[in-house]
Each structure stands twice: as C-alpha cells, then as structure tokens.
Amino acid sequence: MQAAPRSGAPPLALDLGVRDDPEARALRRALALYGDGKRARAGAVFARYGSLEARVGRELAAWPNGTVAGLSRLLALYPKSALVELELGFAVFWAGQPGAEDAWRQAAVL
C-alpha cells in the first residue's frame, strides 16, 4: 500500500565538515535557502557546482519534479554513497513510495 505524499520538501542533509572553500560556503548558503523554502534560488546555487553534494542538492531543490529519478541516477553512478542513499530514502518517503527503509539501511552500512 502506497502512503500519501508528505507536504513540503524532504530534508536536505549535506555534511561539509570543516570545509571553508568557496564551494562549501556557497553550498551552505544554498542549504540555508533550501531550509527557508527558497528551493529555486537554492537550486541555482547548487547548479554552479559539479560535486556530488551540489548534484544531490540540485535534485532536492527541484522537488518533486524528477527528484526520485534523479537521485536514483546518482545512486547508479555512486553506489557507495551514503549521502545519495540517505537523500533517496527521504525523497521516496516524502513521495509516499515504498523503499525508504531499504535506502536508509543501506546508507547506514556505507
């Protein structure tokens, strides 16, 4: 049985550690925009960078338009990425689709 989609957008959890390079500062700004519900503006910032974190952010900023499919494509490219598994789990859960728990379990072991 499929659950109803949740309101709003899934959480975005990028761990940039202690990085203080220009990209990390920009991604933190984009995270703040995303958290404030300004997903289009966040997506524009994420789109400037090609790192995995930026690509994940770009997929979430487009929510719900192709987010699950985009994260699934990223997972095919980065099968050992806990970040992608975690965010895919959030996206699947928010979309009301089955499989979130599997993605989260896989993220925990990576």
C-alpha positions in Angstrom: 0.0 0.0 0.0 1.4 3.4 -1.0 1.2 6.2 1.5 0.1 9.7 0.7 2.8 12.1 -0.3 4.0 14.4 2.6 3.7 18.1 2.4 6.7 20.3 1.8 10.0 19.0 0.6 12.3 16.3 2.0 15.1 17.4 4.4 18.5 18.0 2.8 21.4 17.0 4.9 24.8 17.9 3.4 27.7 17.3 5.7 30.5 19.6 4.5 32.6 19.1 7.6 35.1 21.9 8.3 35.5 22.8 4.7 35.7 26.6 4.2 36.5 26.8 0.5 34.3 28.9 -1.8 32.2 26.0 -2.9 31.5 24.9 0.7 30.4 28.4 1.6 28.1 28.6 -1.4 26.6 25.2 -0.6 26.0 26.3 2.9 24.2 29.4 1.6 22.1 27.1 -0.7 21.3 24.8 2.2 20.0 27.9 4.2 17.9 28.9 1.2 16.6 25.4 0.9 15.7 25.3 4.6 13.8 28.6 4.1 11.7 27.1 1.4 13.5 29.0 -1.4 14.2 25.9 -3.4 14.5 27.6 -6.8 17.2 30.0 -5.5 19.0 27.1 -3.8 18.9 25.1 -7.0 20.5 28.0 -8.9 23.4 28.0 -6.4 23.7 24.2 -6.5 23.7 24.2 -10.3 27.0 26.2 -10.3 28.9 23.2 -8.9 29.6 19.7 -10.0 30.4 18.0 -6.7 28.2 15.1 -5.5 26.9 17.3 -2.7 25.9 20.0 -5.2 24.3 17.4 -7.5 22.2 16.0 -4.7 21.2 19.5 -3.6 20.1 20.3 -7.2 17.9 17.2 -7.3 16.3 18.0 -4.0 15.8 21.7 -4.9 13.7 20.5 -7.9 11.3 18.6 -5.6 9.1 16.9 -6.6 9.9 17.2 -10.3 12.1 14.2 -11.1 13.8 14.2 -7.7 13.4 10.4 -7.1 14.5 9.6 -10.6 17.4 12.0 -10.4 18.7 10.6 -7.1 18.2 7.1 -8.5 20.5 8.0 -11.4 23.1 9.4 -9.0 22.9 6.2 -7.0 23.7 4.2 -10.1 26.8 6.5 -10.6 27.8 6.5 -6.9 26.6 3.1 -5.5 28.7 3.5 -2.3 27.4 7.0 -1.4 25.6 7.1 1.9 24.6 10.7 1.1 22.7 9.6 -2.0 21.1 6.6 -0.2 20.0 8.8 2.7 18.5 11.5 0.4 16.9 9.0 -1.9 15.3 7.5 1.2 14.0 10.9 2.2 12.6 11.6 -1.3 10.9 8.2 -1.5 9.4 8.7 1.9 8.2 12.2 1.1 6.7 10.9 -2.2 4.8 8.2 -0.3 6.5 5.4 -2.2 7.8 2.2 -0.6 11.5 1.6 -0.2 12.7 4.4 2.1 13.7 2.0 4.9 15.8 0.0 2.5 17.7 3.1 1.3 18.2 4.2 4.9 19.5 0.8 5.9 21.9 0.8 3.0 23.1 4.3 3.9 23.8 3.2 7.5 26.2 0.4 6.3 28.1 2.5 3.7 
